[in-house]
């Protein structure tokens, strides 16, 4: 953030956070003397938040003459959890592997999906809808022809914030 005092008083800041639909502000840090603050957001559950930065010129003035003000941040998301992969099913028939699965994220949209056959390179997948526009998507794809024998297909899904999850399905012939 940027802040300045018209008569060049020294400023200190307090940084508070509040979750969406919450009433109370929680103090993250008091007496911050720079215009920069960082914290480990992994201790907060996924969801939408807002920061309140309070500025005070108390470092240059007696308590009775201290001036304060505050600003609110735009809402932002904390997303530490990966999407979930469910209903991963498939079959191997006539040298073709068919796979389907469901990907869902509670906070942000699914951004990318991939598969790998037998530990090979990751290949991109498109959702059934052809658009990565939802927190809830289905995927269906086929691989073939494949060599006779057992195979492992791994699927990987990323959310908008880069959190990923991998699941696998094993095919035995």
C-alpha positions as CSV (number, residue, x, y, z in Angstrom):
1,X,0.0,0.0,0.0
2,X,1.0,3.6,-0.3
3,X,0.5,6.2,2.5
4,X,1.7,9.7,3.3
5,X,1.1,12.2,6.0
6,X,0.5,15.8,4.9
7,X,2.9,17.2,7.6
8,X,5.4,14.4,7.2
9,X,4.6,12.6,10.5
10,X,6.0,9.1,10.9
11,X,3.3,6.5,10.2
12,X,2.6,3.1,11.7
13,X,0.1,0.6,10.4
14,X,-2.0,-2.3,11.7
15,X,-3.2,-5.0,9.4
16,X,-6.4,-6.8,10.0
17,X,-8.3,-9.5,8.1
18,X,-11.9,-10.5,7.9
19,X,-13.5,-13.4,6.0
20,X,-16.5,-13.0,3.7
21,X,-19.7,-12.8,5.8
22,X,-17.7,-12.3,9.0
23,X,-18.3,-9.3,11.2
24,X,-15.2,-9.1,13.3
25,X,-11.7,-8.1,12.1
26,X,-8.7,-10.2,13.3
27,X,-5.4,-8.4,13.9
28,X,-2.6,-9.9,11.8
29,X,0.1,-7.4,12.9
30,X,0.2,-4.1,14.8
31,X,2.8,-1.3,14.6
32,X,4.0,-2.2,11.1
33,X,6.4,0.6,10.1
34,X,6.7,-0.1,6.4
35,X,4.1,-0.1,3.6
36,X,4.6,-3.8,3.0
37,X,3.4,-6.8,5.0
38,X,3.4,-10.5,4.2
39,X,2.1,-13.5,6.2
40,X,1.6,-17.2,5.8
41,X,-2.0,-17.6,4.6
42,X,-1.9,-21.4,4.9
43,X,-3.3,-21.0,8.5
44,X,-6.6,-19.6,7.0
45,X,-9.3,-21.8,5.5
46,X,-10.0,-21.4,1.8
47,X,-12.4,-18.6,1.0
48,X,-12.8,-14.9,0.3
49,X,-11.2,-12.3,2.5
50,X,-10.6,-8.6,2.9
51,X,-7.8,-6.6,4.6
52,X,-8.1,-3.4,6.5
53,X,-5.0,-1.3,6.8
54,X,-5.2,1.3,9.6
55,X,-2.7,4.1,9.5
56,X,-1.7,6.2,12.6
57,X,0.6,9.1,13.1
58,X,1.1,8.3,16.8
59,X,4.8,7.9,16.4
60,X,5.1,11.7,15.9
61,X,2.2,13.0,18.1
62,X,0.9,12.7,21.7
63,X,-2.0,10.4,22.2
64,X,-4.5,13.3,22.3
65,X,-3.3,14.5,18.9
66,X,-3.0,11.2,17.1
67,X,-4.9,10.9,13.8
68,X,-5.9,7.6,12.3
69,X,-7.5,6.4,9.1
70,X,-8.1,3.1,7.3
71,X,-8.5,1.6,3.9
72,X,-10.1,-1.7,2.8
73,X,-8.6,-4.0,0.2
74,X,-10.6,-5.4,-2.6
75,X,-11.8,-8.9,-1.8
76,X,-9.3,-11.6,-2.5
77,X,-9.2,-15.4,-2.3
78,X,-7.1,-17.7,-0.2
79,X,-6.9,-21.1,-1.9
80,X,-4.6,-23.6,-0.3
81,X,-6.5,-26.7,-1.0
82,X,-6.3,-28.7,-4.2
83,X,-9.3,-29.8,-6.2
84,X,-10.7,-33.3,-5.6
85,X,-10.9,-36.0,-8.2
86,X,-13.8,-38.4,-7.8
87,X,-15.6,-41.1,-9.7
88,X,-12.4,-42.1,-11.5
89,X,-13.5,-45.1,-13.6
90,X,-12.4,-46.7,-16.9
91,X,-12.1,-49.8,-18.9
92,X,-9.6,-51.5,-21.3
93,X,-11.2,-53.0,-24.3
94,X,-9.8,-53.8,-27.8
95,X,-6.5,-52.1,-27.0
96,X,-8.3,-48.8,-26.1
97,X,-8.4,-47.4,-22.6
98,X,-11.4,-45.2,-21.8
99,X,-11.4,-43.1,-18.7
100,X,-13.8,-40.7,-17.0
101,X,-13.6,-38.7,-13.8
102,X,-15.1,-35.8,-12.0
103,X,-13.1,-32.8,-10.7
104,X,-14.4,-30.3,-8.1
105,X,-12.9,-27.5,-6.1
106,X,-14.7,-25.7,-3.3
107,X,-13.1,-22.2,-3.8
108,X,-11.8,-21.6,-7.4
109,X,-12.4,-22.9,-10.9
110,X,-10.7,-25.9,-12.3
111,X,-7.9,-24.5,-14.6
112,X,-6.2,-27.4,-16.1
113,X,-6.2,-31.2,-16.4
114,X,-3.8,-33.8,-17.7
115,X,-3.2,-37.5,-18.0
116,X,-0.1,-39.7,-18.2
117,X,0.0,-43.3,-19.4
118,X,2.4,-45.7,-17.6
119,X,4.5,-42.9,-16.1
120,X,5.0,-41.1,-19.5
121,X,4.7,-37.4,-20.3
122,X,1.6,-35.5,-19.1
123,X,-0.9,-34.7,-21.9
124,X,-3.6,-32.1,-21.7
125,X,-7.2,-32.9,-21.3
126,X,-10.3,-30.9,-22.1
127,X,-13.5,-31.1,-19.9
128,X,-16.6,-32.6,-21.5
129,X,-18.0,-29.0,-21.8
130,X,-14.7,-28.0,-23.6
131,X,-14.5,-25.0,-21.2
132,X,-12.6,-24.5,-18.0
133,X,-15.3,-22.3,-16.6
134,X,-16.4,-24.0,-13.4
135,X,-15.5,-25.4,-10.1
136,X,-17.2,-28.7,-11.1
137,X,-16.2,-30.4,-14.3
138,X,-16.4,-33.9,-15.9
139,X,-13.6,-35.4,-18.1
140,X,-13.8,-38.3,-20.5
141,X,-11.0,-39.5,-22.8
142,X,-9.6,-42.5,-24.6
143,X,-6.1,-43.7,-25.2
144,X,-5.2,-46.2,-27.8
145,X,-4.1,-48.3,-29.3
146,X,-2.1,-49.5,-26.2
147,X,0.1,-52.6,-26.0
148,X,-1.4,-55.7,-24.4
149,X,-0.7,-56.0,-20.6
150,X,-1.3,-53.9,-17.6
151,X,-1.4,-50.1,-17.6
152,X,-1.6,-47.2,-15.2
153,X,-3.3,-44.0,-16.1
154,X,-2.7,-41.0,-13.8
155,X,-4.9,-37.9,-14.0
156,X,-3.9,-34.5,-12.6
157,X,-6.1,-31.5,-12.0
158,X,-5.1,-27.9,-11.2
159,X,-7.2,-25.1,-9.7
160,X,-6.8,-21.4,-10.6
161,X,-4.1,-21.0,-7.9
162,X,-1.9,-23.9,-9.1
163,X,-2.9,-26.3,-6.4
164,X,-2.9,-29.8,-7.9
165,X,-4.0,-33.3,-7.1
166,X,-3.2,-36.6,-8.8
167,X,-5.1,-39.9,-8.8
168,X,-4.6,-43.1,-10.8
169,X,-6.4,-46.0,-12.2
170,X,-4.9,-49.4,-12.9
171,X,-5.9,-51.6,-15.8
172,X,-5.0,-55.3,-15.9
173,X,-5.5,-57.4,-19.0
